[in-house]
């Protein structure tokens, strides 16, 4: 049985407009082209540069949100600095704590496992990084969070 779908030109235009907004805001639309390995260089290329520091994203440039600059060459130092959120600083040892993803605020932010006043999931829930890529970041932290 064939279904005859009739979509109005207005609905198609709205769909195109919404997809253009998602693309233009630097949101994480597609997964990495190559498998991501649990190294900072791989995470940088496949996740941070595509999702976090792309044009119009939050964690690049001269004034990154929460003073977290995830641009290549700056990400490691920035990830190892203290948490800027006072509420989160009470519960997490740091943004990234080597061998301790459960104590790393970055993982909580990526997964959206946050307490009141710890801010929002990053990227937002609509554009969330797929869990398999967050798992890779978690493995990088478990392996010692080396600057590799």
Secondary structure by P-SEA (a helix, b strand, c coil): ccccccccaaaaaaaaaaaaaaaaaccccccccccccccaaaaaacccccccccccccccccccccccccccccaaaaaacccccaaaaaccccccccccccccaaaaaaacccccccccccccccccccaaaaaaaaaaaaaccccc
